[in-house]
Amino acid sequence: MITLYGGGPKFGLPEVSPYVTKTEVQLKMAGLAYRKLQAVPMEGPKAKMPWIEDDGELVGDSHFIRLHIQGKYGLDLDEGLNGRQRAFAWAVERMLEDHLAWTSGYFRWLVPANFEKGPATFLDGAPEAQREAMRHDLLTKVNDTYYRQGVARHRQDEVLELGCRSLDAVSNLLGDNVYLTGEAICGADATMLGVLAGVMTPFFDSPLRNHALGLPNLVGYVERMMLRYYPDFDWAQPQETAAAA
């Protein structure tokens, strides 16, 4: 059986990492049996989550996990898509992972109030005498990563502008479709769920979340995907918030 290593449920999400969510949903799409264990990124083969162990083989990074399961088990998560649709799905996936996820992460990690009630709690189990220093070191490393990536070089209103443009683009590309490319689900839908749910979780307050909740087709999309892949998880609050807006 495949073992998936992830962060586990936290922050109002069935899985704290959008990239682990992506892999978990793709395993469900593929109909592959798996078990899930909590871990920390540095334990993985690429010092990041997710990774899987499959018959003793460790595979890190959600993209390469997908390639592994498709190749080993003879699957195609984009079955039925033509070349143009596959290119479209890949382009949307790259915008989500390489752009929107970073702006979403900015509001989770680099807004002090959200950091204190969110990522800072990752170190709640550390020795009390060392806890604050460890949290400071963690935040410093994350801020450096976001600065080198580029997002943290901008003012918060500029980061919001970038994130809102991506949300608007995804909303327009989805349109009235049930799933990204139409009536049939594809591999990139797992990415969309992970990233959009991370933006919409009611645990974190941010203007980016408020903008997302004002896009009814994205709110409905996340609700459909949650019902399909996490039916036991309560995802009612974002829908109610959007309806009241």
N, C-alpha and C positions, 0 to 999 in steps of 0.2 A: 504494500500500500504506500501511496505517496504521503510524505509528511510535509506540510506547509508550515513554515516558520513566519510568524507575524507579531504584531503588537497587541492584538486582542481588542475587545470592545472598550471604548473610552470616548469621552467628550461627546456623548450623544450619538455615537456612531457604532455600528456593529463591528467595525474594524477601524482602528485609529489611523492607519496609513492608507492613502488612496491607491498606492501601488500594490499593497497586499490585497486590498479590496479587488482590484483589477484581476490579480492572479486567482484569487478565490472564486470569483464569479466565472472566470474562464474555465477553471476546473469543473465547476457546476455545469457550465454550458457543454463541456466535453463529456459529461456523465461519468467522470472518473472518481473512483472512491479515494478519499484522502482523510487524513486526520490533521488537526491544527494544533500547534504548540506555540506558546508565547516565548519570545526570545528578545534579545537586544541586537541592534545592527552589527556591532563589532564581532559578534559570534559567527557571522555569515561569511561565505567565501569571498565576497566583494565588500565586506564591512558595510552592508546596507541591506535593507529589507525590500522585498521578500526574498527568500530562497526556499528551495525544496530539496528533499532527499528522496530519490527514486531508485530503489534497488541498490542502495549504497552510493549512488552518484549524486553529488551536490551540484545544483544549478542555481546560480544567482542572477538577479535582475529579472523583472517581470517580462520584458521583451524576450529574453533568451529562454525563460521558462516556457513561454508560449511556443517558441520554436521547438523546444525539446519535446513537449507533449504532443504537438502536431506531428513531428517526425517519428517519434517512437510508437505512437498509438494510431498512426494513419488517419489523422484528423485534419480538417480544414475549418477553422472557426469563421471563415469568410465564404463558406460554400454557397454557391448560387450568385455571388457577386461577379460582375464583369470587371474588366481591367480598369475602367474609369471609376467604378464604384469602389474598388480596392484602393485606388490612388486617393480618392476622396476620403475614405475612412482613415487612411494613414495620415493625410494632411491634418484632419481634425484631431487625431490622436496626438500628433506632435504639438499642435497649438495648445491642447489641454495640458499635456505633461510638461512641455518646455516653456510655457508662458503662463497660463492661467493658474496652474498649481503653485508656481512661484509667488504670484501676487496673492493668492489665497494664504500661502504659508507666511507671507509677510505679516498679514493681519493676525495670524495665530501666534507667531513667535516674537515679532518686533513691536507689537503694541503692548506696553507694560501690563495693563490690567488683564489682557488675555494670556500673556505669558505666565503671570503669577497664578492664575487659577487653572491654567492648562499645562503647557509643557514643563513648568517648574515642578509639577507634582511627580514627574518621572523619577525624581530623586528623593521622594518622600521616604524611601527605605534606607537612604544613606545615613551614616552616623550623624547624629544631631550636630556635633561640634564641627563637622566638615560640610554640612549640607549647603549652607549659604555660599561658601566658597565654590563648591562644585556647581551650584546653579549659576553663579557668576561666570565661571569658566565655560559652561555649556552655552550660555547666551552669547558670550564673546565669540566662541567658535562659530555659532550659527550666524551671527551678524557678519562675521568675516566672510563666511560662505556666500551669504546673500549680497554682500558688497562686491565680491569677486564675480558673482554671476551677473550683477548689474542692477537688480531690483532695489537694493538698499542705497543706491546712489541717488535715488529720486526722493522728492518730498512725498509725504503720504497722499496728498491729493493727486499727485502725478501717478503714483502706484494705483490708486483707485481708478483713474482714467484708463490706464492700461487694462486693468482687470475687467472693467465694465465693457470695454470694446470687445474683449474676447467673449464675455457672456452674451453680448448682443449678437456677435457673429454666430456663436453656437446656436442661439435661439432662432436666428434667421435660417441657418442651414438645416436645423431640425424641422422647422415649419410645423405642419400638421402630421408629420410622420409619427407612427407608433414608436419606431426605433430609428437609429441614425440614418440608415439607408432606405427605410420604408417599412413594410410589414414584417420583414424577416430580421431577426437579430444577427449581429455580427460581432467579431472580437472587440472592435473599438467601443462597442456599447458598454463593455465592462470598465473601460477607462473612463468613459463619460460618467458612469455612476459613481466611481470612486472620487473623482475630482469635484463633480457638482455636489455630491452629498457633503464633502468636506467644506465647501463654501457655505452650504445651506444649514449645517447643523445649528440648532438653537443654542448650543453651549457657548459659542463665541459671538459676541456682539461686534458687528463691523458694518460699515456702509456698503461693502462689497456684498455681504449677505443680503442686506436690504434691497440692493439692486436686483440680485438673483431672484428674490421672492416676488419681485414685480414683473417677472417674465413667466406667465402662466404655463406656457408649454414646457418650460424647463422644470417647473415645480411638479407638473403632472407626470413628466418623464421619470423623474427621480422616484416619485411615489409608485409608478408602475413597476419600475425595476426593483424597488425594495420589496414590493409584494411578491414579485416573482422569485427573487433570490434570497431574501431574508424575511420570509413570511411571518416569523415569530417575533420580529423586531418592531417595536412601536415607532412608526415614522409619521405620526399624525400632526405633530406640532408645527412643522414648517408649512404644511398645507393649510392649516387653520390660520397661521399668521398671514399667509399670502391672501387668503380669502378676505381677511379683515382689513387689508391694506387699502 
